[in-house]
Amino acid sequence: MDISAAIAKLKTEPGFTENVGMVLVHNGVVRGWSRKDHKNVTAVEITPDEPRMRDICAEIQARPGIFRVLAECRAGLLKPGDDVLFLIVAGDIRENVKPALADLLDRIKKEAVTKREVMAP
């Protein structure tokens, strides 16, 4: 996902200017170390569940004040520094948008993405 292009496209949607006062973005990147034990990671194999991601996005988008939710997860073997997960939440005010992005991120990571770390020898 090209985040700038996605936001520019979002701004052309009918109702954007009437309903959006905040756009939050998450750009997840492959770390070079494991969260579990800080060992070096050479790659991560990512498997997204696209239908589940769409369902979660729809649930978050149905919340009060949320105008649009976009998500994209790359699949396959990715190396440290590679982009993995892009999330965009557009809505009215920060009290609605911030928790929506946090919940979206946590739910997608927990319910819709599996990963397998490849450790350095």
DRENTORKOL-3810 file (N, C-alpha, C; in nm, 4 decimals):
REM DRENTORKOL-3810
@n.u->0.0852; n.v->-0.1176; n.w->0.0000; ca.u->0.0000; ca.v->0.0000; ca.w->0.0000; c.u->0.0897; c.v->0.1237; c.w->0.0000
@n.u->0.0592; n.v->0.2143; n.w->-0.0869; ca.u->0.1226; ca.v->0.3460; ca.w->-0.0848; c.u->0.0350; c.v->0.4322; c.w->0.0062
@n.u->0.0821; n.v->0.4593; n.w->0.1263; ca.u->0.0001; ca.v->0.5272; ca.w->0.2259; c.u->-0.0438; c.v->0.6650; c.w->0.1777
@n.u->0.0474; n.v->0.7405; n.w->0.1199; ca.u->0.0115; ca.v->0.8748; ca.w->0.0722; c.u->-0.0956; c.v->0.8676; c.w->-0.0359
@n.u->-0.0814; n.v->0.7732; n.w->-0.1280; ca.u->-0.1810; ca.v->0.7572; ca.w->-0.2347; c.u->-0.3155; c.v->0.7117; c.w->-0.1774
@n.u->-0.3113; n.v->0.6216; n.w->-0.0790; ca.u->-0.4359; ca.v->0.5731; ca.w->-0.0191; c.u->-0.5091; c.v->0.6858; c.w->0.0529
@n.u->-0.4357; n.v->0.7704; n.w->0.1233; ca.u->-0.4994; ca.v->0.8831; ca.w->0.1926; c.u->-0.5526; c.v->0.9831; c.w->0.0909
@n.u->-0.4764; n.v->1.0096; n.w->-0.0151; ca.u->-0.5233; ca.v->1.1025; ca.w->-0.1187; c.u->-0.6526; c.v->1.0511; c.w->-0.1816
@n.u->-0.6599; n.v->0.9208; n.w->-0.2080; ca.u->-0.7817; ca.v->0.8623; ca.w->-0.2650; c.u->-0.8974; c.v->0.8719; c.w->-0.1658
@n.u->-0.8686; n.v->0.8450; n.w->-0.0401; ca.u->-0.9697; ca.v->0.8533; ca.w->0.0652; c.u->-1.0307; c.v->0.9933; c.w->0.0714
@n.u->-0.9470; n.v->1.0936; n.w->0.0545; ca.u->-0.9935; ca.v->1.2326; ca.w->0.0606; c.u->-1.0889; c.v->1.2688; c.w->-0.0527
@n.u->-1.0905; n.v->1.1884; n.w->-0.1589; ca.u->-1.1822; ca.v->1.2155; ca.w->-0.2707; c.u->-1.3181; c.v->1.1496; c.w->-0.2519
@n.u->-1.3315; n.v->1.0653; n.w->-0.1499; ca.u->-1.4582; ca.v->0.9956; ca.w->-0.1276; c.u->-1.5660; c.v->1.0944; c.w->-0.0823
@n.u->-1.6871; n.v->1.0766; n.w->-0.1341; ca.u->-1.7976; ca.v->1.1614; ca.w->-0.0867; c.u->-1.8145; c.v->1.1481; c.w->0.0643
@n.u->-1.8312; n.v->1.2587; n.w->0.1307; ca.u->-1.8512; ca.v->1.2591; ca.w->0.2746; c.u->-1.7241; c.v->1.2743; c.w->0.3559
@n.u->-1.6079; n.v->1.2668; n.w->0.2922; ca.u->-1.4827; ca.v->1.2754; ca.w->0.3674; c.u->-1.4735; c.v->1.4067; c.w->0.4452
@n.u->-1.4903; n.v->1.5189; n.w->0.3771; ca.u->-1.4713; ca.v->1.6483; ca.w->0.4436; c.u->-1.5762; c.v->1.6744; c.w->0.5511
@n.u->-1.6917; n.v->1.6147; n.w->0.5381; ca.u->-1.7977; ca.v->1.6329; ca.w->0.6377; c.u->-1.7799; c.v->1.5426; c.w->0.7599
@n.u->-1.7028; n.v->1.4354; n.w->0.7458; ca.u->-1.6972; ca.v->1.3341; ca.w->0.8504; c.u->-1.5593; c.v->1.3047; c.w->0.9080
@n.u->-1.4549; n.v->1.3616; n.w->0.8510; ca.u->-1.3204; ca.v->1.3241; ca.w->0.8943; c.u->-1.2429; c.v->1.4448; c.w->0.9461
@n.u->-1.1923; n.v->1.4294; n.w->1.0676; ca.u->-1.1053; ca.v->1.5295; ca.w->1.1282; c.u->-0.9725; c.v->1.4703; c.w->1.1694
@n.u->-0.9565; n.v->1.3388; n.w->1.1485; ca.u->-0.8320; ca.v->1.2717; ca.w->1.1851; c.u->-0.8144; c.v->1.1464; c.w->1.1008
@n.u->-0.6915; n.v->1.1258; n.w->1.0551; ca.u->-0.6542; ca.v->1.0028; ca.w->0.9860; c.u->-0.5304; c.v->0.9492; c.w->1.0578
@n.u->-0.5411; n.v->0.8285; n.w->1.1089; ca.u->-0.4269; ca.v->0.7648; ca.w->1.1743; c.u->-0.3781; c.v->0.6490; c.w->1.0896
@n.u->-0.2462; n.v->0.6304; n.w->1.0922; ca.u->-0.1814; ca.v->0.5295; ca.w->1.0085; c.u->-0.0897; c.v->0.4426; c.w->1.0943
@n.u->-0.0867; n.v->0.3146; n.w->1.0617; ca.u->0.0100; ca.v->0.2217; ca.w->1.1207; c.u->0.0876; c.v->0.1596; c.w->1.0052
@n.u->0.2195; n.v->0.1577; n.w->1.0164; ca.u->0.3060; ca.v->0.0929; ca.w->0.9173; c.u->0.3971; c.v->-0.0038; c.w->0.9931
@n.u->0.3559; n.v->-0.1303; n.w->0.9991; ca.u->0.4344; ca.v->-0.2317; ca.w->1.0683; c.u->0.5502; c.v->-0.2787; c.w->0.9828
@n.u->0.6646; n.v->-0.2979; n.w->1.0469; ca.u->0.7886; ca.v->-0.3346; ca.w->0.9795; c.u->0.8477; c.v->-0.4579; c.w->1.0479
@n.u->0.9121; n.v->-0.5450; n.w->0.9704; ca.u->0.9785; ca.v->-0.6630; ca.w->1.0273; c.u->1.0960; c.v->-0.6181; c.w->1.1141
@n.u->1.0957; n.v->-0.6621; n.w->1.2392; ca.u->1.2075; ca.v->-0.6349; ca.w->1.3307; c.u->1.3210; c.v->-0.7324; c.w->1.3046
@n.u->1.4416; n.v->-0.6932; n.w->1.3410; ca.u->1.5581; ca.v->-0.7797; ca.w->1.3269; c.u->1.5819; c.v->-0.8670; c.w->1.4479
@n.u->1.4891; n.v->-0.8650; n.w->1.5430; ca.u->1.5022; ca.v->-0.9473; ca.w->1.6635; c.u->1.3652; c.v->-0.9966; c.w->1.7074
@n.u->1.3657; n.v->-1.1082; n.w->1.7771; ca.u->1.2429; ca.v->-1.1710; ca.w->1.8233; c.u->1.1916; c.v->-1.1017; c.w->1.9485
@n.u->1.0624; n.v->-1.0755; n.w->1.9497; ca.u->0.9994; ca.v->-1.0154; ca.w->2.0672; c.u->1.0100; c.v->-1.1081; c.w->2.1882
@n.u->1.0059; n.v->-1.2383; n.w->2.1608; ca.u->1.0049; ca.v->-1.3391; ca.w->2.2681; c.u->1.1364; c.v->-1.3422; c.w->2.3466
@n.u->1.2496; n.v->-1.3455; n.w->2.2752; ca.u->1.3775; ca.v->-1.3642; ca.w->2.3450; c.u->1.4906; c.v->-1.2748; c.w->2.2926
@n.u->1.4569; n.v->-1.1812; n.w->2.2067; ca.u->1.5526; ca.v->-1.0852; ca.w->2.1485; c.u->1.6616; c.v->-1.1503; c.w->2.0629
@n.u->1.6421; n.v->-1.2757; n.w->2.0204; ca.u->1.7382; ca.v->-1.3383; ca.w->1.9299; c.u->1.7244; c.v->-1.2752; c.w->1.7919
@n.u->1.8347; n.v->-1.2799; n.w->1.7158; ca.u->1.8341; ca.v->-1.2226; ca.w->1.5822; c.u->1.7405; c.v->-1.2993; c.w->1.4890
@n.u->1.6642; n.v->-1.2227; n.w->1.4100; ca.u->1.5713; ca.v->-1.2796; ca.w->1.3132; c.u->1.6225; c.v->-1.2444; c.w->1.1736
@n.u->1.6306; n.v->-1.3448; n.w->1.0854; ca.u->1.6758; ca.v->-1.3178; ca.w->0.9494; c.u->1.5594; c.v->-1.2979; c.w->0.8529
@n.u->1.4423; n.v->-1.3519; n.w->0.8898; ca.u->1.3224; ca.v->-1.3373; ca.w->0.8062; c.u->1.1997; c.v->-1.3746; c.w->0.8886
@n.u->1.0848; n.v->-1.3348; n.w->0.8366; ca.u->0.9574; ca.v->-1.3717; ca.w->0.8975; c.u->0.8645; c.v->-1.4152; c.w->0.7863
@n.u->0.8036; n.v->-1.5322; n.w->0.8040; ca.u->0.7051; ca.v->-1.5795; ca.w->0.7075; c.u->0.5673; c.v->-1.5349; c.w->0.7566
@n.u->0.5001; n.v->-1.4540; n.w->0.6746; ca.u->0.3720; ca.v->-1.3946; ca.w->0.7108; c.u->0.2596; c.v->-1.4594; c.w->0.6295
@n.u->0.1515; n.v->-1.4963; n.w->0.6984; ca.u->0.0335; ca.v->-1.5505; ca.w->0.6322; c.u->-0.0896; c.v->-1.4750; c.w->0.6814
@n.u->-0.1413; n.v->-1.3827; n.w->0.5984; ca.u->-0.2618; ca.v->-1.3106; ca.w->0.6389; c.u->-0.3883; c.v->-1.3878; c.w->0.6030
@n.u->-0.4909; n.v->-1.3732; n.w->0.6845; ca.u->-0.6238; ca.v->-1.4269; ca.w->0.6576; c.u->-0.7075; c.v->-1.3091; c.w->0.6062
@n.u->-0.7080; n.v->-1.2899; n.w->0.4748; ca.u->-0.7727; ca.v->-1.1725; ca.w->0.4140; c.u->-0.9213; c.v->-1.1615; c.w->0.4472
@n.u->-0.9986; n.v->-1.2699; n.w->0.4396; ca.u->-1.1407; ca.v->-1.2577; ca.w->0.4752; c.u->-1.1605; c.v->-1.2118; c.w->0.6208
@n.u->-1.0798; n.v->-1.2622; n.w->0.7125; ca.u->-1.0915; ca.v->-1.2208; ca.w->0.8519; c.u->-1.0525; c.v->-1.0741; c.w->0.8672
@n.u->-0.9490; n.v->-1.0328; n.w->0.7955; ca.u->-0.9088; ca.v->-0.8923; ca.w->0.8004; c.u->-1.0230; c.v->-0.8021; c.w->0.7528
@n.u->-1.0898; n.v->-0.8416; n.w->0.6446; ca.u->-1.2026; ca.v->-0.7620; ca.w->0.5940; c.u->-1.3152; c.v->-0.7540; c.w->0.6967
@n.u->-1.3430; n.v->-0.8666; n.w->0.7639; ca.u->-1.4483; ca.v->-0.8676; ca.w->0.8664; c.u->-1.4140; c.v->-0.7742; c.w->0.9827
@n.u->-1.2894; n.v->-0.7786; n.w->1.0275; ca.u->-1.2470; ca.v->-0.6922; ca.w->1.1377; c.u->-1.2563; c.v->-0.5456; c.w->1.0954
@n.u->-1.2114; n.v->-0.5143; n.w->0.9752; ca.u->-1.2200; ca.v->-0.3766; ca.w->0.9246; c.u->-1.3649; c.v->-0.3293; c.w->0.9221
@n.u->-1.4544; n.v->-0.4141; n.w->0.8768; ca.u->-1.5962; ca.v->-0.3774; ca.w->0.8705; c.u->-1.6527; c.v->-0.3516; c.w->1.0099
@n.u->-1.6134; n.v->-0.4337; n.w->1.1068; ca.u->-1.6601; ca.v->-0.4142; ca.w->1.2446; c.u->-1.6109; c.v->-0.2815; c.w->1.3014
@n.u->-1.4848; n.v->-0.2507; n.w->1.2800; ca.u->-1.4282; ca.v->-0.1253; ca.w->1.3311; c.u->-1.4912; c.v->-0.0062; c.w->1.2584
@n.u->-1.5118; n.v->-0.0190; n.w->1.1283; ca.u->-1.5696; ca.v->0.0896; ca.w->1.0500; c.u->-1.7136; c.v->0.1197; c.w->1.0914
@n.u->-1.7820; n.v->0.0224; n.w->1.1483; ca.u->-1.9208; ca.v->0.0421; ca.w->1.1914; c.u->-1.9316; c.v->0.1205; c.w->1.3227
@n.u->-1.8193; n.v->0.1471; n.w->1.3862; ca.u->-1.8213; ca.v->0.2210; ca.w->1.5130; c.u->-1.8630; c.v->0.3672; c.w->1.4902
@n.u->-1.9209; n.v->0.4286; n.w->1.5912; ca.u->-1.9563; ca.v->0.5706; ca.w->1.5802; c.u->-1.8322; c.v->0.6561; c.w->1.5512
@n.u->-1.8477; n.v->0.7477; n.w->1.4564; ca.u->-1.7409; ca.v->0.8412; ca.w->1.4239; c.u->-1.6359; c.v->0.7906; c.w->1.3275
@n.u->-1.6413; n.v->0.6634; n.w->1.2920; ca.u->-1.5405; ca.v->0.6082; ca.w->1.2008; c.u->-1.5951; c.v->0.6119; c.w->1.0585
@n.u->-1.5211; n.v->0.6781; n.w->0.9706; ca.u->-1.5615; ca.v->0.6955; ca.w->0.8321; c.u->-1.5106; c.v->0.5808; c.w->0.7432
@n.u->-1.3831; n.v->0.5470; n.w->0.7568; ca.u->-1.3278; ca.v->0.4413; ca.w->0.6721; c.u->-1.2115; c.v->0.3729; c.w->0.7420
@n.u->-1.1990; n.v->0.2415; n.w->0.7171; ca.u->-1.0892; ca.v->0.1604; ca.w->0.7695; c.u->-1.0287; c.v->0.0832; c.w->0.6528
@n.u->-0.8985; n.v->0.0947; n.w->0.6379; ca.u->-0.8264; ca.v->0.0236; ca.w->0.5321; c.u->-0.7138; c.v->-0.0586; c.w->0.5943
@n.u->-0.6917; n.v->-0.1786; n.w->0.5405; ca.u->-0.5846; ca.v->-0.2639; ca.w->0.5918; c.u->-0.5247; c.v->-0.3447; c.w->0.4778
@n.u->-0.3942; n.v->-0.3601; n.w->0.4846; ca.u->-0.3239; ca.v->-0.4449; ca.w->0.3878; c.u->-0.2083; c.v->-0.5119; c.w->0.4600
@n.u->-0.1958; n.v->-0.6431; n.w->0.4390; ca.u->-0.0865; ca.v->-0.7182; ca.w->0.4989; c.u->-0.0124; c.v->-0.7926; c.w->0.3890
@n.u->0.1164; n.v->-0.7777; n.w->0.3861; ca.u->0.1972; ca.v->-0.8495; ca.w->0.2878; c.u->0.2148; c.v->-0.9935; c.w->0.3329
@n.u->0.2261; n.v->-1.0811; n.w->0.2358; ca.u->0.2410; ca.v->-1.2238; ca.w->0.2637; c.u->0.3763; c.v->-1.2722; c.w->0.2139
@n.u->0.4196; n.v->-1.3857; n.w->0.2708; ca.u->0.5416; ca.v->-1.4486; ca.w->0.2242; c.u->0.6569; c.v->-1.4300; c.w->0.3208
@n.u->0.7759; n.v->-1.4547; n.w->0.2696; ca.u->0.8976; ca.v->-1.4461; ca.w->0.3492; c.u->0.9537; c.v->-1.3044; c.w->0.3370
@n.u->0.9543; n.v->-1.2333; n.w->0.4488; ca.u->0.9984; ca.v->-1.0938; ca.w->0.4513; c.u->1.1206; c.v->-1.0812; c.w->0.5419
@n.u->1.2065; n.v->-0.9863; n.w->0.5093; ca.u->1.3291; ca.v->-0.9686; ca.w->0.5867; c.u->1.3197; c.v->-0.8442; c.w->0.6748
@n.u->1.4061; n.v->-0.8337; n.w->0.7759; ca.u->1.4030; ca.v->-0.7158; ca.w->0.8621; c.u->1.4091; c.v->-0.5870; c.w->0.7791
@n.u->1.3240; n.v->-0.4930; n.w->0.8189; ca.u->1.3136; ca.v->-0.3662; ca.w->0.7475; c.u->1.2020; c.v->-0.3624; c.w->0.6462
@n.u->1.1525; n.v->-0.4795; n.w->0.6052; ca.u->1.0419; ca.v->-0.4839; ca.w->0.5087; c.u->0.9116; c.v->-0.4393; c.w->0.5754
@n.u->0.8292; n.v->-0.3695; n.w->0.4988; ca.u->0.6951; ca.v->-0.3347; ca.w->0.5444; c.u->0.6094; c.v->-0.4602; c.w->0.5476
@n.u->0.5252; n.v->-0.4713; n.w->0.6507; ca.u->0.4392; ca.v->-0.5884; ca.w->0.6662; c.u->0.2919; c.v->-0.5498; c.w->0.6650
@n.u->0.2545; n.v->-0.4591; n.w->0.7550; ca.u->0.1137; ca.v->-0.4313; ca.w->0.7791; c.u->0.0867; c.v->-0.2814; c.w->0.7714
@n.u->-0.0093; n.v->-0.2454; n.w->0.6869; ca.u->-0.0523; ca.v->-0.1068; ca.w->0.6735; c.u->-0.1972; c.v->-0.0965; c.w->0.7203
@n.u->-0.2244; n.v->-0.0005; n.w->0.8074; ca.u->-0.3602; ca.v->0.0256; ca.w->0.8552; c.u->-0.3879; c.v->0.1739; c.w->0.8456
@n.u->-0.5082; n.v->0.2087; n.w->0.8024; ca.u->-0.5519; ca.v->0.3483; ca.w->0.8009; c.u->-0.6913; c.v->0.3528; c.w->0.8617
@n.u->-0.7095; n.v->0.4434; n.w->0.9582; ca.u->-0.8415; ca.v->0.4671; ca.w->1.0167; c.u->-0.8698; c.v->0.6166; c.w->1.0051
@n.u->-0.9803; n.v->0.6499; n.w->0.9393; ca.u->-1.0233; ca.v->0.7885; ca.w->0.9236; c.u->-1.1547; c.v->0.8065; c.w->0.9979
@n.u->-1.1625; n.v->0.9142; n.w->1.0754; ca.u->-1.2850; ca.v->0.9380; ca.w->1.1504; c.u->-1.2944; c.v->1.0806; c.w->1.2001
@n.u->-1.3926; n.v->1.1025; n.w->1.2839; ca.u->-1.4263; ca.v->1.2391; ca.w->1.3235; c.u->-1.3314; c.v->1.3008; c.w->1.4264
@n.u->-1.3181; n.v->1.2389; n.w->1.5423; ca.u->-1.2394; ca.v->1.2976; ca.w->1.6501; c.u->-1.1472; c.v->1.1927; c.w->1.7124
@n.u->-1.0427; n.v->1.2405; n.w->1.7791; ca.u->-0.9413; ca.v->1.1480; ca.w->1.8320; c.u->-0.9983; c.v->1.0483; c.w->1.9323
@n.u->-1.1005; n.v->1.0889; n.w->2.0085; ca.u->-1.1573; ca.v->0.9964; ca.w->2.1068; c.u->-1.2212; c.v->0.8749; c.w->2.0402
@n.u->-1.2576; n.v->0.8860; n.w->1.9136; ca.u->-1.3107; ca.v->0.7726; ca.w->1.8383; c.u->-1.2028; c.v->0.7037; c.w->1.7554
@n.u->-1.1140; n.v->0.7817; n.w->1.6956; ca.u->-1.0183; ca.v->0.7267; ca.w->1.5993; c.u->-0.9027; c.v->0.6533; c.w->1.6671
@n.u->-0.8480; n.v->0.7097; n.w->1.7743; ca.u->-0.7340; ca.v->0.6448; ca.w->1.8405; c.u->-0.7673; c.v->0.5050; c.w->1.8913
@n.u->-0.8764; n.v->0.4871; n.w->1.9646; ca.u->-0.9058; ca.v->0.3503; ca.w->2.0104; c.u->-0.9429; c.v->0.2562; c.w->1.8957
@n.u->-1.0009; n.v->0.3114; n.w->1.7900; ca.u->-1.0352; ca.v->0.2272; ca.w->1.6745; c.u->-0.9086; c.v->0.1716; c.w->1.6102
@n.u->-0.8066; n.v->0.2553; n.w->1.5943; ca.u->-0.6807; ca.v->0.2076; ca.w->1.5361; c.u->-0.6144; c.v->0.1059; c.w->1.6282
@n.u->-0.6136; n.v->0.1332; n.w->1.7576; ca.u->-0.5519; ca.v->0.0391; ca.w->1.8524; c.u->-0.6221; c.v->-0.0964; c.w->1.8490
@n.u->-0.7541; n.v->-0.0962; n.w->1.8494; ca.u->-0.8290; ca.v->-0.2217; ca.w->1.8453; c.u->-0.8090; c.v->-0.2939; c.w->1.7123
@n.u->-0.8092; n.v->-0.2182; n.w->1.6023; ca.u->-0.7864; ca.v->-0.2773; ca.w->1.4701; c.u->-0.6516; c.v->-0.3480; c.w->1.4658
@n.u->-0.5479; n.v->-0.2804; n.w->1.5102; ca.u->-0.4138; ca.v->-0.3384; ca.w->1.5103; c.u->-0.4082; c.v->-0.4641; c.w->1.5965
@n.u->-0.4562; n.v->-0.4546; n.w->1.7181; ca.u->-0.4503; ca.v->-0.5694; ca.w->1.8083; c.u->-0.5293; c.v->-0.6880; c.w->1.7553
@n.u->-0.6465; n.v->-0.6623; n.w->1.7019; ca.u->-0.7311; ca.v->-0.7718; ca.w->1.6520; c.u->-0.6736; c.v->-0.8353; c.w->1.5263
@n.u->-0.6243; n.v->-0.7557; n.w->1.4346; ca.u->-0.5667; ca.v->-0.8141; ca.w->1.3124; c.u->-0.4447; c.v->-0.8974; c.w->1.3478
@n.u->-0.3583; n.v->-0.8461; n.w->1.4348; ca.u->-0.2393; ca.v->-0.9226; ca.w->1.4739; c.u->-0.2774; c.v->-1.0530; c.w->1.5451
@n.u->-0.3826; n.v->-1.0486; n.w->1.6252; ca.u->-0.4231; ca.v->-1.1668; ca.w->1.7026; c.u->-0.5077; c.v->-1.2643; c.w->1.6205
@n.u->-0.5998; n.v->-1.2123; n.w->1.5392; ca.u->-0.7007; ca.v->-1.2964; ca.w->1.4752; c.u->-0.6793; c.v->-1.3232; c.w->1.3267
@n.u->-0.5957; n.v->-1.2432; n.w->1.2590; ca.u->-0.5940; ca.v->-1.2536; ca.w->1.1132; c.u->-0.4550; c.v->-1.2651; c.w->1.0510
@n.u->-0.3512; n.v->-1.2676; n.w->1.1319; ca.u->-0.2164; ca.v->-1.2780; ca.w->1.0766; c.u->-0.1377; c.v->-1.3806; c.w->1.1571
@n.u->-0.0751; n.v->-1.4735; n.w->1.0867; ca.u->0.0162; ca.v->-1.5662; ca.w->1.1538; c.u->0.1558; c.v->-1.5388; c.w->1.0995
@n.u->0.2528; n.v->-1.5599; n.w->1.1865; ca.u->0.3906; ca.v->-1.5390; ca.w->1.1444; c.u->0.4807; c.v->-1.6467; c.w->1.2031
@n.u->0.5852; n.v->-1.6748; n.w->1.1284; ca.u->0.6873; ca.v->-1.7700; ca.w->1.1737; c.u->0.8221; c.v->-1.7021; c.w->1.1556
@n.u->0.8936; n.v->-1.6853; n.w->1.2652; ca.u->1.0243; ca.v->-1.6212; ca.w->1.2586; c.u->1.1302; c.v->-1.7218; c.w->1.2154
@n.u->1.2215; n.v->-1.6749; n.w->1.1319; ca.u->1.3378; ca.v->-1.7528; ca.w->1.0910; c.u->1.4568; c.v->-1.6924; c.w->1.1661
@n.u->1.5164; n.v->-1.7727; n.w->1.2517; ca.u->1.6219; ca.v->-1.7225; ca.w->1.3379; c.u->1.7595; c.v->-1.7375; c.w->1.2726
@n.u->1.8490; n.v->-1.6465; n.w->1.3117; ca.u->1.9869; ca.v->-1.6543; ca.w->1.2658; c.u->2.0518; c.v->-1.7777; c.w->1.3286
@n.u->2.1434; n.v->-1.8416; n.w->1.2558; ca.u->2.2090; ca.v->-1.9620; ca.w->1.3119; c.u->2.2966; c.v->-1.9301; c.w->1.4316
END
